[in-house]
Amino acid sequence: MENEPGGRGSWFIKGRIITNNKNANILCIISLILNFLMPIATFLIAVILTKGDILGVSAASYEGMNLVGIVSYIAAWALVIIARVKYKSKFAQNLLII
């Protein structure tokens, strides 16, 4: 019973489950991008579209930036929770703590 399959890319070795964390790492990296880089990117896109005149932007543009930021933040949390639950990833656990 030393190398008995434990499901989706994992192997059961002496009481421990060793998982294939490649997919979990991809989900966590996408989560990091959505969580930290997406709000910055939306702000920079807004600055570029307004040609540097960020004070002259309408309220609708700010609402659009906020909406993209909120959606990317929720998607980042969802991805890291999926990575933690499905793959038991330590990287995802650390992202949840942070």
C-alpha angles and dihedrals in degrees: 000000000000098000105028116152111253098189138279105017097328131115129206109228120174096325097320129104112219110195133198100250098185093100091042091052091050091052091048093050091050088049091053091050092049093045101046111014102039097066090048091048093050090051092050091048089052091051091049093047092050091046092237096309096116092158091062094056117121123241090251090063091053090048090052092050091049092048093052090047094050093046092049091048092052091046090051091054091046092052094048092048090050090049091050097046100039101037103022089228122182089207089058091047090054091049090052090052092048 
